Amino acid sequence: APKKKEIVKVVTKDLIRNLVVASEDPSGRSIILDRNEFMRIRQAAQVLTKEQKLAFDERIKEMQDAEKEESLRRRDEMKEMDRGRQQQEGLTDLEQEAAERGQHL
């Protein structure tokens, strides 16, 4: 004989409802995902067209190029600052000693 479904009557201020109680516990089959994992699965489930994939790859390449240009600009700026610092500093103690020894010989 089929199992008889258990029905619970829920009474609230504005309405009365009859709810069917699940015959088995579904919690054993459910999982909890954090937001990042859910978004990763959702992104992986999308199938990109060829044009979308090319546009995505182009966007990534542009971002990498921009980062590379910024890195080179910062490197050149640091070299310029270092060059200016060395000119202002003059010779270090070790360099001064070496220069004096060179003049005495």
FIMI-465428 format. One line per field, with one value per atom (N, C-alpha, C, O): residue in one letter; atom name; residue number from 1; x, y, z negated. Coordinates in steps of 0.1 Angstrom, whole numbers. Example, Ala and Ser with C-alpha at 12.3 -4.5 7.8 and 13.67 -1.06 7.14 Angstrom:
BEGIN
res = [A, A, A, A, S, S, S, S]
atom = [N, CA, C, O, N, CA, C, O]
n = [1, 1, 1, 1, 2, 2, 2, 2]
east = [132, 123, 132, 142, 128, 137, 129, 134]
north = [-57, -45, -33, -33, -22, -11, 0, 11]
up = [-78, -78, -78, -85, -71, -71, -79, -80]
//
This chain:
BEGIN
res = [A, A, A, A, P, P, P, P, K, K, K, K, K, K, K, K, K, K, K, K, E, E, E, E, I, I, I, I, V, V, V, V, K, K, K, K, V, V, V, V, V, V, V, V, T, T, T, T, K, K, K, K, D, D, D, D, L, L, L, L, I, I, I, I, R, R, R, R, N, N, N, N, L, L, L, L, V, V, V, V, V, V, V, V, A, A, A, A, S, S, S, S, E, E, E, E, D, D, D, D, P, P, P, P, S, S, S, S, G, G, G, G, R, R, R, R, S, S, S, S, I, I, I, I, I, I, I, I, L, L, L, L, D, D, D, D, R, R, R, R, N, N, N, N, E, E, E, E, F, F, F, F, M, M, M, M, R, R, R, R, I, I, I, I, R, R, R, R, Q, Q, Q, Q, A, A, A, A, A, A, A, A, Q, Q, Q, Q, V, V, V, V, L, L, L, L, T, T, T, T, K, K, K, K, E, E, E, E, Q, Q, Q, Q, K, K, K, K, L, L, L, L, A, A, A, A, F, F, F, F, D, D, D, D, E, E, E, E, R, R, R, R, I, I, I, I, K, K, K, K, E, E, E, E, M, M, M, M, Q, Q, Q, Q, D, D, D, D, A, A, A, A, E, E, E, E, K, K, K, K, E, E, E, E, E, E, E, E, S, S, S, S, L, L, L, L, R, R, R, R, R, R, R, R, R, R, R, R, D, D, D, D, E, E, E, E, M, M, M, M, K, K, K, K, E, E, E, E, M, M, M, M, D, D, D, D, R, R, R, R, G, G, G, G, R, R, R, R, Q, Q, Q, Q, Q, Q, Q, Q, Q, Q, Q, Q, E, E, E, E, G, G, G, G, L, L, L, L, T, T, T, T, D, D, D, D, L, L, L, L, E, E, E, E, Q, Q, Q, Q, E, E, E, E, A, A, A, A, A, A, A, A, E, E, E, E, R, R, R, R, G, G, G, G, Q, Q, Q, Q, H, H, H, H, L, L, L, L]
atom = [N, CA, C, O, N, CA, C, O, N, CA, C, O, N, CA, C, O, N, CA, C, O, N, CA, C, O, N, CA, C, O, N, CA, C, O, N, CA, C, O, N, CA, C, O, N, CA, C, O, N, CA, C, O, N, CA, C, O, N, CA, C, O, N, CA, C, O, N, CA, C, O, N, CA, C, O, N, CA, C, O, N, CA, C, O, N, CA, C, O, N, CA, C, O, N, CA, C, O, N, CA, C, O, N, CA, C, O, N, CA, C, O, N, CA, C, O, N, CA, C, O, N, CA, C, O, N, CA, C, O, N, CA, C, O, N, CA, C, O, N, CA, C, O, N, CA, C, O, N, CA, C, O, N, CA, C, O, N, CA, C, O, N, CA, C, O, N, CA, C, O, N, CA, C, O, N, CA, C, O, N, CA, C, O, N, CA, C, O, N, CA, C, O, N, CA, C, O, N, CA, C, O, N, CA, C, O, N, CA, C, O, N, CA, C, O, N, CA, C, O, N, CA, C, O, N, CA, C, O, N, CA, C, O, N, CA, C, O, N, CA, C, O, N, CA, C, O, N, CA, C, O, N, CA, C, O, N, CA, C, O, N, CA, C, O, N, CA, C, O, N, CA, C, O, N, CA, C, O, N, CA, C, O, N, CA, C, O, N, CA, C, O, N, CA, C, O, N, CA, C, O, N, CA, C, O, N, CA, C, O, N, CA, C, O, N, CA, C, O, N, CA, C, O, N, CA, C, O, N, CA, C, O, N, CA, C, O, N, CA, C, O, N, CA, C, O, N, CA, C, O, N, CA, C, O, N, CA, C, O, N, CA, C, O, N, CA, C, O, N, CA, C, O, N, CA, C, O, N, CA, C, O, N, CA, C, O, N, CA, C, O, N, CA, C, O, N, CA, C, O, N, CA, C, O, N, CA, C, O, N, CA, C, O, N, CA, C, O, N, CA, C, O, N, CA, C, O, N, CA, C, O, N, CA, C, O, N, CA, C, O, N, CA, C, O, N, CA, C, O, N, CA, C, O, N, CA, C, O, N, CA, C, O, N, CA, C, O, N, CA, C, O]
n = [1, 1, 1, 1, 2, 2, 2, 2, 3, 3, 3, 3, 4, 4, 4, 4, 5, 5, 5, 5, 6, 6, 6, 6, 7, 7, 7, 7, 8, 8, 8, 8, 9, 9, 9, 9, 10, 10, 10, 10, 11, 11, 11, 11, 12, 12, 12, 12, 13, 13, 13, 13, 14, 14, 14, 14, 15, 15, 15, 15, 16, 16, 16, 16, 17, 17, 17, 17, 18, 18, 18, 18, 19, 19, 19, 19, 20, 20, 20, 20, 21, 21, 21, 21, 22, 22, 22, 22, 23, 23, 23, 23, 24, 24, 24, 24, 25, 25, 25, 25, 26, 26, 26, 26, 27, 27, 27, 27, 28, 28, 28, 28, 29, 29, 29, 29, 30, 30, 30, 30, 31, 31, 31, 31, 32, 32, 32, 32, 33, 33, 33, 33, 34, 34, 34, 34, 35, 35, 35, 35, 36, 36, 36, 36, 37, 37, 37, 37, 38, 38, 38, 38, 39, 39, 39, 39, 40, 40, 40, 40, 41, 41, 41, 41, 42, 42, 42, 42, 43, 43, 43, 43, 44, 44, 44, 44, 45, 45, 45, 45, 46, 46, 46, 46, 47, 47, 47, 47, 48, 48, 48, 48, 49, 49, 49, 49, 50, 50, 50, 50, 51, 51, 51, 51, 52, 52, 52, 52, 53, 53, 53, 53, 54, 54, 54, 54, 55, 55, 55, 55, 56, 56, 56, 56, 57, 57, 57, 57, 58, 58, 58, 58, 59, 59, 59, 59, 60, 60, 60, 60, 61, 61, 61, 61, 62, 62, 62, 62, 63, 63, 63, 63, 64, 64, 64, 64, 65, 65, 65, 65, 66, 66, 66, 66, 67, 67, 67, 67, 68, 68, 68, 68, 69, 69, 69, 69, 70, 70, 70, 70, 71, 71, 71, 71, 72, 72, 72, 72, 73, 73, 73, 73, 74, 74, 74, 74, 75, 75, 75, 75, 76, 76, 76, 76, 77, 77, 77, 77, 78, 78, 78, 78, 79, 79, 79, 79, 80, 80, 80, 80, 81, 81, 81, 81, 82, 82, 82, 82, 83, 83, 83, 83, 84, 84, 84, 84, 85, 85, 85, 85, 86, 86, 86, 86, 87, 87, 87, 87, 88, 88, 88, 88, 89, 89, 89, 89, 90, 90, 90, 90, 91, 91, 91, 91, 92, 92, 92, 92, 93, 93, 93, 93, 94, 94, 94, 94, 95, 95, 95, 95, 96, 96, 96, 96, 97, 97, 97, 97, 98, 98, 98, 98, 99, 99, 99, 99, 100, 100, 100, 100, 101, 101, 101, 101, 102, 102, 102, 102, 103, 103, 103, 103, 104, 104, 104, 104, 105, 105, 105, 105]
east = [8, 0, 9, 19, 5, 13, 12, 3, 24, 24, 14, 13, 8, -2, 7, 15, 4, 12, 7, -5, 17, 13, 10, 18, -1, -5, -6, -11, 0, 1, -8, -6, -17, -24, -17, -15, -14, -7, -17, -23, -20, -29, -21, -14, -23, -17, -28, -40, -24, -34, -43, -55, -37, -44, -49, -58, -44, -48, -45, -38, -52, -50, -45, -51, -34, -28, -26, -23, -27, -24, -11, -10, -1, 12, 15, 12, 20, 24, 38, 47, 40, 53, 61, 55, 73, 81, 82, 84, 81, 82, 96, 98, 106, 120, 127, 123, 138, 146, 155, 164, 152, 160, 174, 182, 176, 188, 201, 212, 199, 211, 215, 227, 207, 210, 213, 218, 212, 214, 229, 235, 234, 248, 247, 237, 257, 257, 270, 281, 268, 280, 282, 273, 295, 297, 295, 295, 294, 291, 301, 297, 314, 324, 323, 324, 321, 319, 307, 307, 296, 284, 286, 281, 292, 295, 304, 302, 314, 323, 316, 318, 307, 299, 289, 288, 284, 274, 282, 277, 294, 302, 306, 305, 309, 314, 302, 304, 290, 278, 274, 267, 279, 276, 284, 297, 278, 286, 287, 277, 300, 303, 303, 308, 298, 299, 314, 321, 317, 331, 334, 345, 324, 327, 328, 337, 320, 321, 335, 341, 340, 353, 364, 373, 363, 373, 373, 384, 361, 360, 366, 373, 363, 368, 384, 390, 389, 404, 410, 421, 404, 409, 409, 419, 398, 397, 409, 415, 411, 422, 435, 444, 438, 450, 452, 463, 442, 442, 446, 454, 440, 442, 457, 463, 462, 476, 485, 495, 482, 491, 491, 501, 479, 478, 487, 494, 486, 494, 509, 516, 512, 526, 532, 543, 524, 528, 529, 539, 520, 520, 533, 539, 536, 548, 560, 569, 561, 573, 574, 585, 563, 563, 568, 576, 563, 568, 583, 590, 587, 601, 610, 620, 606, 614, 614, 624, 602, 601, 611, 617, 611, 620, 635, 643, 638, 652, 656, 667, 647, 649, 651, 660, 643, 644, 657, 664, 661, 674, 686, 695, 685, 696, 697, 708, 686, 686, 691, 699, 688, 693, 708, 715, 713, 727, 735, 746, 730, 736, 737, 747, 726, 725, 734, 740, 735, 743, 757, 764, 762, 777, 783, 776, 795, 802, 800, 799, 798, 797, 811, 821, 812, 825, 834, 846, 829, 837, 843, 854, 834, 838, 849, 858, 847, 857, 870, 881, 871, 883, 890, 902, 882, 888, 893, 904, 887, 891, 904, 914, 905, 917, 929, 940, 927, 937, 942, 954, 933, 936, 945, 953, 942, 950, 964, 973, 966, 979, 988, 1000, 982, 991, 995, 1003]
north = [-12, 0, 12, 13, 23, 35, 42, 42, 49, 56, 68, 75, 70, 81, 94, 94, 104, 117, 124, 125, 129, 136, 150, 157, 155, 169, 177, 172, 189, 197, 210, 216, 214, 226, 237, 237, 248, 260, 271, 275, 277, 288, 300, 301, 311, 324, 334, 331, 347, 357, 359, 360, 358, 361, 348, 350, 336, 325, 312, 311, 301, 288, 279, 279, 272, 264, 250, 247, 241, 227, 224, 225, 220, 217, 202, 195, 197, 183, 181, 188, 172, 170, 160, 150, 163, 154, 140, 139, 130, 116, 112, 103, 118, 115, 128, 138, 127, 138, 142, 135, 154, 158, 164, 166, 166, 173, 165, 170, 152, 143, 145, 142, 150, 151, 165, 168, 175, 189, 192, 186, 202, 207, 222, 229, 228, 242, 247, 242, 256, 262, 276, 284, 280, 294, 302, 296, 315, 323, 321, 320, 321, 320, 307, 306, 296, 283, 282, 277, 288, 289, 297, 293, 308, 317, 309, 310, 302, 295, 284, 282, 277, 266, 273, 268, 284, 291, 295, 294, 301, 306, 294, 295, 283, 271, 265, 259, 267, 261, 269, 264, 282, 290, 286, 284, 284, 281, 294, 300, 298, 311, 308, 298, 317, 316, 320, 325, 317, 320, 335, 338, 343, 358, 362, 370, 356, 360, 356, 363, 344, 339, 348, 351, 352, 361, 374, 380, 380, 393, 392, 401, 381, 378, 377, 384, 370, 368, 382, 385, 390, 403, 412, 420, 412, 420, 416, 425, 404, 399, 404, 409, 403, 407, 422, 427, 430, 445, 448, 457, 441, 443, 440, 447, 429, 425, 435, 438, 440, 450, 463, 469, 467, 479, 477, 486, 465, 463, 463, 468, 457, 457, 471, 475, 480, 494, 501, 509, 499, 506, 501, 509, 488, 483, 489, 493, 490, 496, 511, 516, 518, 532, 534, 543, 525, 526, 523, 529, 513, 509, 521, 524, 527, 539, 550, 557, 552, 563, 560, 569, 548, 544, 546, 550, 542, 544, 558, 562, 567, 581, 587, 594, 582, 587, 582, 589, 570, 564, 572, 575, 575, 583, 596, 601, 603, 616, 615, 624, 605, 603, 601, 606, 593, 591, 603, 605, 612, 624, 634, 641, 634, 643, 638, 646, 625, 619, 621, 623, 620, 621, 607, 597, 607, 594, 589, 596, 576, 570, 569, 572, 566, 565, 555, 558, 544, 534, 539, 537, 546, 551, 562, 564, 570, 581, 575, 580, 565, 558, 553, 554, 546, 541, 552, 550, 563, 574, 580, 583, 581, 587, 577, 582, 564, 554, 555, 553, 557, 558, 570, 570, 581, 593, 592, 597, 584, 583, 574, 575, 565, 556, 563, 557]
up = [0, 0, 0, -7, 8, 8, -5, -12, -8, -21, -20, -10, -31, -32, -35, -45, -28, -30, -42, -45, -50, -62, -59, -52, -63, -61, -74, -83, -74, -85, -82, -72, -91, -89, -96, -108, -88, -93, -94, -83, -105, -107, -110, -120, -102, -104, -105, -104, -107, -109, -96, -98, -85, -73, -65, -56, -67, -60, -67, -76, -62, -67, -55, -45, -57, -47, -51, -63, -42, -44, -37, -25, -45, -39, -40, -49, -28, -28, -33, -28, -42, -48, -39, -35, -36, -28, -34, -46, -25, -30, -34, -42, -27, -31, -33, -28, -40, -44, -32, -28, -25, -14, -17, -9, -30, -34, -31, -30, -30, -27, -13, -10, -4, 10, 14, 25, 5, 8, 4, -5, 11, 8, 6, 10, -1, -3, 3, 0, 13, 20, 16, 13, 15, 12, 25, 36, 24, 36, 47, 59, 44, 55, 62, 75, 55, 61, 70, 81, 65, 73, 86, 97, 85, 97, 107, 119, 102, 110, 118, 130, 111, 118, 128, 139, 124, 134, 146, 157, 144, 156, 165, 177, 158, 166, 174, 184, 169, 176, 188, 197, 189, 201, 213, 211, 224, 236, 244, 248, 246, 253, 269, 273, 276, 291, 294, 286, 307, 311, 310, 306, 313, 313, 298, 295, 289, 275, 269, 262, 273, 269, 274, 266, 287, 292, 285, 283, 283, 276, 262, 257, 255, 241, 242, 233, 251, 252, 255, 250, 264, 268, 256, 254, 248, 236, 226, 220, 224, 215, 220, 212, 233, 239, 237, 234, 239, 237, 222, 220, 213, 199, 196, 188, 201, 199, 205, 198, 217, 223, 215, 213, 209, 201, 188, 184, 182, 170, 173, 165, 185, 188, 191, 186, 198, 200, 187, 185, 178, 165, 157, 151, 158, 151, 157, 149, 170, 176, 172, 170, 172, 168, 154, 151, 145, 131, 130, 122, 138, 137, 142, 135, 153, 158, 148, 146, 142, 132, 120, 115, 116, 105, 109, 101, 121, 126, 125, 121, 130, 131, 116, 114, 107, 93, 87, 80, 90, 85, 91, 84, 104, 110, 104, 101, 101, 95, 81, 76, 73, 60, 60, 51, 69, 70, 73, 68, 81, 85, 73, 71, 65, 53, 42, 35, 41, 30, 31, 21, 43, 45, 43, 44, 39, 37, 23, 14, 22, 9, 3, 9, -10, -17, -10, -8, -6, 0, 14, 17, 21, 34, 32, 40, 22, 19, 16, 20, 7, 4, 16, 18, 25, 37, 46, 52, 47, 55, 50, 57, 36, 30, 32, 35, 31, 33, 48, 51, 57, 71, 74, 83, 67, 69, 63, 69, 52, 46, 54, 53, 62, 69, 81, 89]
//
